[in-house]
């Protein structure tokens, strides 16, 4: 595989949406300063994870080489190899599908306005529905299960393939075309026909609540979202901040690191492995290290959002409130195949500044809260802001 620099765009991928190093689950057809000793230290490699990743790479490479020798499709061979590997996060995209994926990370996409993820049993669950979208108009809710897309079963498919079907990538479906979904909610099963539309990702929203408290919600880490967090923090009135990462399924890690830089004065954000070699991610100096901060998380907080949460928690910069996060700590990197398709393969796992692995474990909040989690976060902030 070529292109080992995770911050370099793969060749011939259009527009430079900075996909690069990507910690993601699904992007859908959708308070001390924490000075950290030994900030440059490297976490011990995850030997089992590194060995498995290297084995997956080797299997995909062999499959592609054999396909080329036999005059067959490298993309189809890579898909079969990824499917056999059992790695739920690796995926293979056609050139067009990957361009659409970049569009989504760039803040624009054609779809129906829902977010989804693959459950551990292989079912595809809706995690969020965009207000005002075709999915919302049809009454689809978070927690609904997606059984089929245009008659094709969703169960057991990589979620990236399900997203591609929703958006009509294979047929280059424009806004205005329809897609038929099979859905399940409890004992009810039904179908809905939705019309695709052009959507934009409002990844960062800001609002003020009493206290005074500023709530900065990051729905996903698309291009520019890190700078939006920094801008929101600079413009916030005096008082505490709730960084709401509930339901944030990940995105561009470079944006998560930029967001971390808003709250840290430099120092370690995470380490991550690339085929066993450990690398480091640092925050930029000059962030706001004094404003009281609470990070709000839940079971839908994943990937890059978990990386950010772990950094702020380990560095003593924030209290984390909510429920245990999802636990997706693997790292995918893109490689261009000879036919123009792109394989996103797992290359390793990241660790928080204290050396914690997140994959399969998630992050445990400092204060557990499910119902009324935002109110609990606001209450905690007011306590932090009260002079002693």
GIQUIBEL-V650869 format. One record per backbone hydrogen bond with DSSP energy under -1.0 kcal/mol. CO is the residue of the C=O (numbers start at 1). NH is the residue of the N-H. If there is no record, write none. Layout:
BEGIN
co=CO nh=NH
co=CO nh=NH
END
This chain:
BEGIN
co=5 nh=8
co=6 nh=21
co=10 nh=13
co=21 nh=253
co=22 nh=332
co=23 nh=251
co=23 nh=304
co=29 nh=112
co=29 nh=113
co=38 nh=41
co=45 nh=47
co=46 nh=50
co=47 nh=51
co=48 nh=52
co=49 nh=53
co=50 nh=54
co=51 nh=55
co=52 nh=56
co=53 nh=57
co=54 nh=58
co=55 nh=59
co=56 nh=60
co=57 nh=61
co=58 nh=62
co=59 nh=63
co=60 nh=64
co=61 nh=65
co=62 nh=66
co=63 nh=67
co=64 nh=68
co=65 nh=69
co=66 nh=70
co=67 nh=72
co=73 nh=77
co=74 nh=78
co=75 nh=79
co=76 nh=80
co=77 nh=81
co=78 nh=82
co=79 nh=83
co=80 nh=84
co=81 nh=85
co=91 nh=344
co=93 nh=342
co=94 nh=98
co=95 nh=99
co=96 nh=100
co=97 nh=101
co=98 nh=102
co=99 nh=103
co=100 nh=104
co=101 nh=105
co=102 nh=106
co=103 nh=108
co=104 nh=107
co=105 nh=223
co=107 nh=201
co=109 nh=199
co=111 nh=197
co=112 nh=135
co=113 nh=130
co=115 nh=127
co=115 nh=128
co=117 nh=125
co=119 nh=122
co=122 nh=156
co=123 nh=119
co=124 nh=146
co=125 nh=117
co=126 nh=143
co=128 nh=115
co=130 nh=133
co=133 nh=137
co=134 nh=138
co=135 nh=140
co=136 nh=139
co=141 nh=144
co=144 nh=126
co=145 nh=184
co=147 nh=154
co=148 nh=182
co=149 nh=152
co=152 nh=149
co=154 nh=157
co=158 nh=161
co=158 nh=162
co=159 nh=163
co=160 nh=164
co=161 nh=165
co=162 nh=166
co=163 nh=167
co=164 nh=168
co=164 nh=169
co=168 nh=173
co=169 nh=172
co=174 nh=177
co=177 nh=196
co=179 nh=194
co=180 nh=150
co=181 nh=192
co=182 nh=147
co=182 nh=148
co=183 nh=190
co=184 nh=145
co=185 nh=188
co=188 nh=185
co=190 nh=183
co=192 nh=181
co=194 nh=179
co=196 nh=176
co=197 nh=111
co=199 nh=109
co=201 nh=203
co=203 nh=219
co=205 nh=217
co=207 nh=215
co=209 nh=213
co=212 nh=240
co=213 nh=209
co=214 nh=242
co=215 nh=207
co=216 nh=244
co=217 nh=205
co=220 nh=222
co=221 nh=252
co=222 nh=225
co=224 nh=228
co=225 nh=229
co=226 nh=230
co=227 nh=231
co=228 nh=232
co=229 nh=233
co=230 nh=234
co=231 nh=235
co=240 nh=214
co=241 nh=294
co=242 nh=216
co=243 nh=296
co=244 nh=218
co=245 nh=248
co=248 nh=302
co=249 nh=25
co=250 nh=221
co=251 nh=23
co=252 nh=256
co=253 nh=257
co=254 nh=258
co=255 nh=259
co=256 nh=260
co=257 nh=261
co=259 nh=262
co=260 nh=263
co=262 nh=288
co=264 nh=287
co=267 nh=283
co=270 nh=281
co=271 nh=351
co=272 nh=279
co=274 nh=277
co=277 nh=274
co=279 nh=272
co=281 nh=269
co=281 nh=270
co=284 nh=266
co=292 nh=241
co=293 nh=319
co=294 nh=243
co=295 nh=321
co=296 nh=245
co=297 nh=323
co=298 nh=301
co=301 nh=326
co=302 nh=305
co=303 nh=307
co=304 nh=308
co=305 nh=309
co=306 nh=310
co=307 nh=311
co=308 nh=312
co=309 nh=313
co=310 nh=314
co=311 nh=315
co=312 nh=317
co=312 nh=318
co=313 nh=316
co=316 nh=32
co=319 nh=295
co=320 nh=366
co=320 nh=367
co=321 nh=297
co=322 nh=369
co=327 nh=360
co=329 nh=350
co=331 nh=347
co=332 nh=22
co=333 nh=345
co=335 nh=343
co=337 nh=340
co=341 nh=337
co=342 nh=93
co=343 nh=335
co=344 nh=91
co=345 nh=333
co=347 nh=275
co=348 nh=331
co=349 nh=273
co=351 nh=271
co=352 nh=355
co=356 nh=352
co=358 nh=361
co=358 nh=362
co=363 nh=325
co=367 nh=322
co=370 nh=373
co=372 nh=376
co=373 nh=377
co=374 nh=378
co=375 nh=379
co=376 nh=380
co=377 nh=381
co=378 nh=382
co=379 nh=383
co=380 nh=384
co=381 nh=385
END
